[in-house]
Amino acid sequence: MLNISLGCSVVNNEVRKNVSAALRENRLGQGRFIAEFEQKVAQFVGAKHAVAVCNGSMADIIALAALKQQRPGRIEVIMPALTFIAHVNAVLVNGLKPVFCDIGEDLQINVEEIRKKTTFDTLAIFPVHLLGKKCNIEEIKKIGKEERIFVLEDSCEAFGLYHDTEFATYSFFPSHTITTGEGGMIVTNIEVNAEMTRKVANHGRKGDSILDKFH
């Protein structure tokens, strides 16, 4: 009988080599390894930009914060009723209101329910590719375009899925497709979104140069 675990981490010689290299360079936060990881994730998923953060929950929080700044006054976020609590918490942390939609037989958010729930206060549709399975993101994008509503894909359980929406987010928790122990990533094709998420993730700093770090 084949025993398949819920989640396991493989710490091989290549991992040990890279960790040792980071320690030798005395750079435990950000640095060239993070930059290379961002570049490779963006390339893998077909996005122009990738921003690494501390975990998948923070990826959702920061992405929503960036969208909230662009449409002040809109407070409703449409999301599936079947999801992980971190998904909901990201909405609440931003002072926004979760609007729950029922799911279909495929366990993914029901597109027709989304249409019924959109209002003038809707900021974003926030679907989840739950359990590694793709939701009907093409129809969700159509609704977003018709109603001028942002679409943010929570792909934390489906690493690699990105459909040219405003954002997709990933988690690198040990039980997910790939792991860094902790960690998360935000990807986007939109320059202003990438710039804004980097600033939010770094407490509003202008950039990484020494003269920008405290402005």
Wavefront OBJ file of the C-alpha trace (Angstrom):
o trace
v 0.000 0.000 0.000
v 1.308 3.448 -0.961
v 1.431 5.888 1.941
v 0.921 9.479 0.775
v 1.373 12.066 3.516
v -0.547 15.333 3.753
v 2.655 17.322 3.510
v 6.349 16.596 3.758
v 9.487 18.646 3.288
v 12.545 17.382 1.436
v 15.733 18.982 2.734
v 18.292 17.716 0.245
v 21.937 18.612 -0.316
v 21.062 21.456 -2.682
v 18.879 23.047 0.011
v 21.653 22.698 2.593
v 24.155 24.191 0.142
v 21.970 27.258 -0.499
v 21.233 27.785 3.194
v 24.958 27.591 3.939
v 25.674 30.117 1.183
v 23.117 32.539 2.629
v 24.681 32.158 6.080
v 28.181 32.763 4.697
v 26.960 35.970 3.045
v 25.471 37.054 6.374
v 22.191 38.008 4.666
v 19.235 36.350 6.371
v 16.513 38.621 5.013
v 15.808 39.414 1.359
v 19.054 39.491 -0.634
v 19.979 37.725 -3.855
v 18.308 34.420 -3.038
v 14.913 36.081 -2.567
v 15.368 38.129 -5.738
v 16.217 34.985 -7.712
v 13.236 33.149 -6.225
v 10.900 36.012 -7.203
v 12.269 35.986 -10.736
v 11.871 32.238 -11.131
v 8.327 32.189 -9.716
v 7.282 35.006 -12.061
v 8.762 33.139 -15.003
v 7.148 29.851 -13.986
v 3.620 31.256 -13.627
v 3.853 33.667 -16.576
v 3.734 36.930 -14.627
v 5.789 40.082 -15.093
v 6.263 40.715 -11.366
v 6.567 38.618 -8.204
v 6.873 39.981 -4.671
v 7.979 37.664 -1.861
v 6.383 38.055 1.572
v 6.496 36.180 4.881
v 3.524 33.854 4.252
v 0.404 33.274 2.160
v -1.831 35.110 4.608
v 0.289 38.247 4.301
v 0.248 37.877 0.519
v -3.558 38.135 0.599
v -3.505 41.005 3.104
v -1.013 43.085 1.109
v -2.699 42.445 -2.247
v -6.065 43.563 -0.850
v -4.448 46.623 0.738
v -3.058 47.622 -2.655
v -6.467 47.246 -4.305
v -8.223 49.139 -1.506
v -6.003 52.171 -2.116
v -7.090 52.284 -5.752
v -10.846 52.239 -5.082
v -11.396 54.035 -1.758
v -14.907 53.685 -0.382
v -15.566 50.252 -1.825
v -15.642 47.806 1.061
v -17.189 44.518 -0.118
v -15.132 41.520 -1.167
v -16.918 38.568 -2.773
v -15.462 35.223 -1.744
v -16.455 31.550 -1.465
v -18.247 30.316 1.645
v -16.006 27.243 1.611
v -12.435 28.392 2.198
v -9.626 28.534 4.752
v -9.995 31.130 7.515
v -6.822 33.011 6.490
v -8.654 33.999 3.309
v -11.412 35.650 5.371
v -8.992 37.179 7.871
v -7.175 39.009 5.062
v -10.430 40.812 4.254
v -11.176 41.657 7.897
v -7.640 42.890 8.632
v -8.091 45.433 5.832
v -11.337 46.698 7.347
v -13.327 45.264 4.458
v -16.534 43.223 4.458
v -16.579 39.597 3.288
v -19.562 38.713 1.086
v -19.896 34.939 0.922
v -21.023 32.998 -2.132
v -22.137 29.393 -2.145
v -20.109 26.792 -4.014
v -20.982 24.423 -6.833
v -20.692 20.660 -7.034
v -17.003 21.061 -7.882
v -16.510 22.746 -4.447
v -15.450 25.974 -6.192
v -17.200 29.349 -5.966
v -20.455 29.490 -7.948
v -20.229 32.077 -10.729
v -23.976 32.734 -10.844
v -23.923 33.499 -7.123
v -21.178 36.046 -7.756
v -23.400 37.866 -10.247
v -26.154 38.124 -7.624
v -23.808 39.536 -4.984
v -22.101 42.369 -6.909
v -23.044 45.911 -5.823
v -21.702 49.455 -6.168
v -19.704 48.744 -2.989
v -17.896 45.710 -4.388
v -14.135 46.204 -4.392
v -13.002 42.776 -5.552
v -13.930 39.206 -6.352
v -11.624 36.986 -4.326
v -11.974 33.387 -5.565
v -9.948 30.443 -4.270
v -8.545 27.665 -6.406
v -9.502 25.307 -3.605
v -7.708 21.991 -3.026
v -5.523 22.535 -6.067
v -8.477 22.665 -8.446
v -9.050 25.606 -10.775
v -12.247 27.602 -10.277
v -14.136 29.094 -13.251
v -11.744 32.008 -13.401
v -12.504 32.894 -17.039
v -16.153 33.695 -16.208
v -15.092 35.478 -13.030
v -12.763 37.702 -15.065
v -15.667 38.529 -17.399
v -17.771 39.640 -14.446
v -14.897 41.723 -13.127
v -14.463 43.455 -16.468
v -18.193 44.074 -16.939
v -18.660 45.479 -13.424
v -15.258 47.218 -13.116
v -14.369 45.030 -10.151
v -10.889 43.791 -9.316
v -10.165 40.046 -9.350
v -7.675 38.611 -6.887
v -6.935 34.876 -7.193
v -6.060 33.031 -3.996
v -3.852 30.312 -5.456
v -2.268 29.355 -2.135
v -3.468 25.768 -2.592
v -2.761 25.722 -6.334
v 0.777 26.904 -6.967
v 1.302 28.026 -10.553
v -2.233 29.158 -11.362
v -2.338 32.764 -12.575
v -4.755 34.064 -15.190
v -3.658 37.665 -15.790
v -5.889 39.010 -13.033
v -4.934 41.957 -10.805
v -3.118 39.572 -8.453
v -2.569 35.931 -7.613
v -1.161 34.827 -4.261
v 0.778 31.737 -3.225
v 1.681 30.081 0.053
v 4.825 28.072 0.737
v 3.575 26.461 3.939
v 4.889 22.873 4.431
v 1.611 21.246 3.355
v 1.522 23.071 0.004
v 3.017 22.220 -3.388
v 6.450 23.669 -2.644
v 7.670 24.944 0.704
v 10.184 27.356 2.132
v 9.117 26.496 5.687
v 7.006 29.627 5.683
v 6.714 32.221 2.957
v 4.338 33.580 0.363
v 4.354 35.326 -3.003
v 2.239 37.899 -4.836
v 2.302 37.955 -8.638
v 0.883 40.487 -11.073
v 1.292 41.769 -14.623
v 0.442 45.337 -13.605
v 3.352 47.674 -12.848
v 1.502 49.909 -10.385
v 0.271 46.855 -8.458
v 3.796 45.478 -8.165
v 5.139 48.836 -7.000
v 2.367 49.282 -4.459
v 2.667 45.777 -2.988
v 6.425 46.183 -2.562
v 5.857 49.450 -0.716
v 3.140 48.006 1.530
v 5.286 44.947 2.294
v 8.154 47.277 3.276
v 6.150 49.719 5.417
v 5.792 52.280 2.656
v 9.505 52.651 1.894
v 10.348 54.271 -1.432
v 12.902 51.602 -2.384
v 15.791 49.409 -1.293
v 18.640 51.888 -1.645
v 20.073 53.207 1.607
v 18.745 56.728 0.924
v 15.218 55.413 0.246
v 14.867 52.995 3.156
v 13.679 55.615 5.636
v 11.512 57.689 3.307
l 1 2 3 4 5 6 7 8 9 10 11 12 13 14 15 16 17 18 19 20 21 22 23 24 25 26 27 28 29 30 31 32 33 34 35 36 37 38 39 40 41 42 43 44 45 46 47 48 49 50 51 52 53 54 55 56 57 58 59 60 61 62 63 64 65 66 67 68 69 70 71 72 73 74 75 76 77 78 79 80 81 82 83 84 85 86 87 88 89 90 91 92 93 94 95 96 97 98 99 100 101 102 103 104 105 106 107 108 109 110 111 112 113 114 115 116 117 118 119 120 121 122 123 124 125 126 127 128 129 130 131 132 133 134 135 136 137 138 139 140 141 142 143 144 145 146 147 148 149 150 151 152 153 154 155 156 157 158 159 160 161 162 163 164 165 166 167 168 169 170 171 172 173 174 175 176 177 178 179 180 181 182 183 184 185 186 187 188 189 190 191 192 193 194 195 196 197 198 199 200 201 202 203 204 205 206 207 208 209 210 211 212 213 214 215
